């Protein structure tokens, strides 16, 4: 813990010695772990206006209003709103001209050693970047991976100090702020799977890009945002729901892309125990999908996100290579049906043993994870580029030694062939369409949904008409 302590002590002391920041610490569920650092290093009176811990549910409701979930974004927002309003009301007249006010808040659930997983929590800071400025805000969601509650509490304190320090010193560099959240920590202790920036200090920040940064910088394996561009923690969208996932580069989304998705949706609707609510649709892009050479083109990523948003689709960014990792991830949030949509090339990759060499049980273990619970792969046919013939899930051309394994899964309904398809555009790949877009050949518009075509033309996305991609 020495390296952890040194980093946190220096940051807390730097803020205390600066003397221009004054604020409230409101912490529920893991002790006063963040505030403790500022008291511990000395000169805390310069920084700490108030420290409060409303552990009792009755007291918490009295201060911040009733809530269904005490560890939630809604509770964090209520804490920040009330404490910030009270702080400014009480102190602005006296010292507002020379002081930038802030409120740090967290609501956290730690889990003891008898639980199979750690805890989780919501943390946030509302702050003025200069005296009497309109406030800005950063909120994050964390998963705590330490086995014991004490370690989880320590981790909350560290990430809290890092968040406060980052807001004060790196508001002009949100990517650097994200990187600094893990100072003194690593992925064995903390995962940060959601972050949202708002307010004048972060004018121009696109939170979808910040979600990508969480995955790209290794703070989490997966992050999500909705069609409207609102970043979310996955449980907010997926909890207890049926889910249909289609993974791809979506560069661009084609008519076939949506036809595959519709097949998966219809497949889940036909399940005899299907719930009344429509399945959640998730379009997954992996870091590999986003790579352009040795790096990720962020502008290109946002273009794809814009197109998916125009089509009403939520987006998941992940670093998952294997499909079974996706199922395992989703099973944290739902035990309902999961439908994975795959074309024949992707289906063959699922049965490629090279992807499972890191598992002790090899491909058998991987497929066991993939089909855990109620899960199916809806396999969409394709046209062979070599022969021009239709290829279906009945004969997917996999390695002969895996044919019996495949037959077992196929015969028992884990792999479902999609038979009713319009074959007119099956021969056209997203790569073909991208070339047409960038060459200026108007025929590309025939192969993409109308809403996507409008946006590509209007905003000159994906190198439309020969512009730089």
N, C-alpha and C positions, 0 to 999 in steps of 0.2 A: 504493500500500500504506500510505500514511500514516494514513488513517482506520482501516484494519484494525489497524495496529500500536497506535494510540492506544487503541482499545477494548480490545484484548487486554492491553496493558500495564497499563492501569488496573485491570482485573478481577483479573489475576494479583497485582498489588501489593496491592490491597485485601485479598485472601485471605491473602497473606504477612504483612501488617501486623496482621491480626486475631489471629493466633497461637493460635486455639482449635481449628484443624483440622490434622491431621497424617496423612499417608498415603503410599501407594505409587503410583507411576506405572509401569505395565507396558504397553509399546507394541511391536507387531510389524508390520513391513512398510513403514513410512513414516518411519523415523527416530524420534528422541525429540522430535517436534515440539511436543507439548503440554507436556511437562516443561520443554522449552527456555524457554518463556515465563516460568515460575516461577523458573528460574535466572537468566534475563536481567535481570529487574527488581530483583533483590536481595532479601535477607532470606529466601532460600529455605529455610534451615535450620529456620525456624519451621513450614514446611508440608511439606517433602519428607522422608519417612523413608527412602525408597529409590526409585531409578529403575532399571528393568531393561528390556532389550531382547533377548528370546530369539529371534534371527533364525534360527539353525540349527534345522532340523526335528527333529534328534535331541535338541537341548537343549530345544526346546519340548515334545516328547513326554515327555522326562524330567521336566520340571517339571509339566506339565499333563495328561499322559496322551495316548495315541495318538488320532488323529482322522482321519476320511476327508477333511475339508476344513479347511484351516487358517484360511481367512477365512470364518467361520461363527458363527452364534449359539452353537453348542455349544462352540466354542473360547473365545469370549468368556466364557461362563458358567464354564468351568473356570478361566480366568485370574482372574476376580473371586473365585471360591470359594477357591482356594488362597491367593492373595495376601492376601485379607482375613483368613482364618483365621490365617495366619502373623503378620500384623501385630498382631492382637489378642493372640495368644499371647505374642509377644515384648515388647509394650509396655503391655499393660493394667495389670499390677500396678504399674508404675512411674508411669504418667501417665494412666491411664484415668479417674480421678475428675474431672479437669479438661479432658480432651481428647476431642473427637469425631473418631473415626478414619474414614478413607475409603480406597478404592482406585479409581483411574481406570485403565481398560484399553482398549486398542483392538487390533484385528487387521485389517490393511488390505492391499489389493493395488493398487499404483499401476501405471499403464500408460504407456508411452512414446509419443512422437509417431508411431511407425509403426503404432500401433493406431488403429482407427476410433473408439474410445470411450475414456472415462476409466477410472478405477478405481472400486473400491467398498470398503466396510469396515463393520465393526461396532464401535461404541464404547459404553462403559457406565461407570457409576459406582455403587459400593455405598458407602453412607455412613450414619453416625449423625447424626441431627439434633440430638442432645444427647449429652453423655458417658454412656456405658454403655447407651444406648438400643439396642433391636433395630434392625438395619440396614434401610434402604430402598434402592431401586434404580431407576435409569433406564437403559434401553438404547435405542440408535437404530441404524438402518441408513442409510448414506449412499451416494449415487452421486456420484463426483467427475468434473466435466465439463471441467476444464482440459485443454488439449491436451498439456501437458508434465508430467512427473513432479514437477518442482520446484514448479510451481503447485499440484499436487494435495497435495503434502506440506504446503505452507503452509496450504492450506484445512483439512486435517486438524487442524493445530495450533490454528487459530482456532475451529473448531467444538468441539474438545476443551475449550478454555478456557471457551467459552460454556456448554457442558454442565456443567462443574464449578461455575461461578459460578451458573448457574441452579438447580442442586440445592441449593446452600448458601443462596441468597437468595430463591428463588421457589417453594419447595415448597408454599406455601399458595396459589399461583396457577399451576397447571399450564399454563394457556393462555398466560400471560405467559412462563413458562419456554420454551415452544415458540417463541414469537415471538422471544425473545432468542437462540435458537440460530443465527439468521442474522445477528447483529450483525457488521458488517464483511465480510459476504458477500452474494451474490445468486444467483439461479437460473442464472446463466451459469456458476457455479463449483461449486455444491453443490445436490444434491437430497436431502431427508430424507424417505424414503418409509415409514418404520416407527418407531414409538416405543412403549415400554411402561413404565408406572409400576407399582411394587409396593412393599409395605412400609408400616409405620405412618405415615410422613410423608405418604403419599398415600391414606390411608383415605378411601373414598368416591369415588375417582377411577374413572370408567368408561373403560377404554382404547379402547372403540369410539368414544366421543365424542372422544377424543384423536386417533384416526385421522381423523375428520372435520375436526378442527382443522388437521391437516397440510395437507389439501386446501384448506380454507376460507381459511387464512392464506397459501396459495400456496407452501408449502415443497415440494410435490410435485403432480403431476397426478392421482395415483391412489394409493389405500391399500386394504388388504384386512384382513378379519378372518373367522374361521371361524364355523360355526354355534354353536360353544361360546363365542363371544365372544373367542377368543384372537387377538390381533393378530399378523399374519404379514407377512414380506416376500414379495412375490409369487412369487419363484423357489422358495420353500419349498413352495408349493402347486402351481405350474403347470409346473415344470421338466420338459420332455419329454413332457407329457401332452396328450391330446385335451381340448378345452375347449368347453363349451356356455355361451353367454352370453345372458341375457335382461335387457334393460334396461327400467326402468319406474319409476313412483312407488311401486308396491306399497302403495297407501293405499286399500284393503287388498289383500293377495294374494287373488285369487279362484280359483274352480275352473277358470276358463278360463286363468288365469295358469299353473297347474300343467299343464293339458292342453297348452298351447303348449310348455312345457318338456319334457314327455314326448315330444312329437313331434320335437323337436330331438335328444333323446337317442337315440330309436329310429332317426332318420335317420343319425346317426354310427355307430351299431352296425351298420348295413347296408352301410357302406363295405367294399369287398372286402379292403382292407389294414388293417382295424380291429384295433387292439391288444387284448390280452386284458383289460387294466385298464379299468374304467369311466371315462368322461370325467369331468373335473372340472366341476362345475356352479357358475357364478358369476352371482349376481343383482346387476346394476349399477344403482346410483342415482347420477345426476348431481347437481351442485349445483342445476341448474335444476329437477330433479325435487323437490328438497327445499325450494325457496324457498316461503315463505309471505309474500306481499307483497314487502317489500324486504329481508327477512332470513330466516334459517333457524331454525325452531323446533327446538331441540335435544331437547326432550322428545318431540316428534312423531317426530323421527328415531329415537330410541331405541325408541319404540313399534314402528315398522316393523321395526327390527333385531331386536327381541324376537320378533316374529311370524315373520320369516324364519328365525331361529334355531330356533324351535319346530318348524319344518318341515324342519330339517336342512340349510339352505342357507347357503353362504358368501356374503359381501357384498363388493362392490367399490364404493368411492365414487370418483367421478371428476369432473373438470371438462371432459370431452370432449363437445363438441356433436355431432360427426360420428361415424358408425359406423367410418369408416376409421381414425380415431385409436385406436379400441379394438383393431382388428386389429394395427395397428402396435405398440401397447403389448404385446399378447400375444406377438407375434413375437420380442420380446426374450427370452422364456423357453421357447418351444416352436416347433418346426417341424412338429408333428403337426397333425391336423385341427382346425379351428375352426368351430364351428357357431353362427351368430347367429340367434336366434329373434325373429321380428317379425310383428306383425299387419299387416293391409293399410294402416291409417293410417300406421304407422311405415315400411312399405315405400315408400309414396308420398313420405315425407320424405327417404328415401335418394336418391330421384331428383328432388329439388328443388334446382335449380341455385343458389339463393341461399346454400346452406350451403358452397359451394365457391369463393366469390369471392376468397378469400385465397390460393388455389392458382394457380400460373401455368398449370397445365394444366386448370384448372376441374374440371368433373364427371368428365371422363375420367381425370384424375390421381387424383381421390378414389376412384373406383371401382376403378382399378388397385391402389391401396393396400388397399382393402377386401378384394379377392379375391386378395391375394398368397398364394402357396403354396396349400395345401389348405384352402380356406375356402368355406363355403356359407351362404346365407341360407335358412332354413326359414320360408316365408311361410304364416301361419295365416289362414284366411278370417275374414270379419267380416260382420255384418249392417248394411246401410245404415240409418242413423237416419232418412233421408228417405223411402226406399221400402220398407224392411223386407225387402228382397231380399238374398240371399246374394251377397257379393262375394268373388272368389277371385283368386289370383295370375295366372291366365290373362289376366284383363282388369283391371289395377289402376288404370285411369283416371289415367294420367300425361300430361304434356304431349306433344302429337303429335310434336314434333321429336325426342323421346327414345324414341319407340316402337321404332325399329329397334335402338337400343342395348340397350333392355330385352329385345327379342326375342333378340338375340345371347346375352345372359347367361342368359335363361330356357332357350333351346334347348340350350345347352351345359352345363346342369346346375348353374350357379352359384346360381341361384334355384330352389328346390325347393318346389312347392306341397304343402301338407298337405291331403290329400283326405279322410281318414277322421277325421271329427270328430263330436262330439255337438253338435248345433245348439241344444239346448234352452235354453242359457244364453248363447248368443253375443250376444244383444241387450243383455245386462246389462253395464254398464261399471263400473269401480271407483268412479267418481264417484257412480253410482246407489247402489251398495252403501254408500258412506260416508254418504250422506244418510239411508239407512235406519238405519244404526248410530246416528247422532246424533239421530235422531227418536224412537228407541225402538221402531221397527217390527221385530218379531221375525223378519220374513221374511228379513232380511239373512243370517241364519245358513245359509239354504239355498244361498247363493252363495259361501261361503268354505269352505276345508278344515276338517274338524272340530277339528283341533288349534289352528288359528287362532281358531276361534269360542270355544273354551274359554279361551284366553289373553285375548282381547278382553273377554270377560265378567268373568273373574277380576280382571284388573288395570284394567278400565274404560279400555281403550286407545282412541285415535282419537275421543275424545268420546262414548264409549258411553253411551247413554241420555240424551244432552243435556249431559254434562259438558263443560267447556272442552276444546277440541281443541288 
